[in-house]
């Protein structure tokens, strides 16, 4: 799995609570303006709020509108009862092996957990 990203964020906060995603989005936007190829891995509680079976939080909608490759850990989704068929089309599901490949291929990894 090769995404050719310059930077990837590991994001572990729920999109339903807190303002962590709200604080991250302006940072992502400024990096996009610099033509940085970005990725974001939703890990742990970061997968909460990505289901289309309810209302996707405004912050998550804004994130999904950005030019950012968005991944979600399939095992974290399963652990929280999130069915893949109800997840936004832009989000790619990955396993731990895929996560290792993405991290290995990306020069800069930032943990936002």
N, C-alpha and C positions, 0 to 999 in steps of 0.2 A: 504494500500500500504506500504509494508515493504521492504526496500532495505538493511537493516543492514549495513549502512555506518558509518564510523568513523568521517567523515568530509564532509560538503557540502558547495560549493561556490554558491552564488547568483551572476550571471554575467549579467550586464545590458548595455554593450557597443556593438555597431555594429561591426560585424566582417569585414565589408567593409571599415571602416575608423579607424584611430588611431592605436596605438600599444599596447593597453591594453591586448589583448589576447596574443600577443607575449611576454609580460612581465609575464603573468600568467603561461604559459606553462612550463618554467623551474622550477617553484615552484611546479607545479603538478608532474612533473617528479621526483623531489627529494623526494616528499612524497610517490610516488608509490614505489620508491626504498626501502622505510622504511616499505613497505607492508601496507600502510594506504589505507583503502577502501574509495575511493573518489566518490563524486557526484558533478555535476555542473548543476545548473538550469539556463537556458537562459531565462531572463526576460526582459521586456521592449524592447529596441533596440537590446538586445543580440540575439534575434531571427533572426535579419537581417543577411543574408549571409549563411543560412542553407539550402536554396532551391537547389535542383539538377537540376532545370529548367535552370539554368545558370551555371556559373563557381563558384564552392565553393572556397572561399579564401584559400590560402595555409595554413594560420594559423588555420583555421577551420578544414581543412583536417588533419593537424597534431594533433589537439585536439581529433578528432574522432578516430584516430589511437591508442590513449592511453587507458589504462585500467581504464577508468573513466565512471561511469554511467552518461549519459547526458540526461537531461530533457528540454523540452521547454514548456512554458506556452501557452496553446491553445488560450486563449483570446488575448494574445499579437500577436500571429501569425495572428489571424483573423483581428485584428486592423491594421495590416501592409499588408494585402492582400496575405498572404503566405498560399497556399493550402497544406494540410497535405500529399496529394498523391505525392508531389514533394519534400519531405523532406527526408534526409538521414535515412536509416533503423535503425541506432544505436540510434537515438534520440527518446525518449519516450515523448508523449504528456501528459501533466497533467493540471488539473484544480486547482483552488485555494484551494479547499478542500484537494486535493492530496498534494499540496505544504505544507499545514499546517501539514499533517501527516508525510511527509518526514522530515520537520524541527523538529517536536516533537520527532521523533525517532532517530535523529542524535545528538550526544553529542556536536559537534562543528559546528557552522554555521558562515561562513565568507561572508560578503557582499563586493563585488567587483563592486561598482556601481559609 
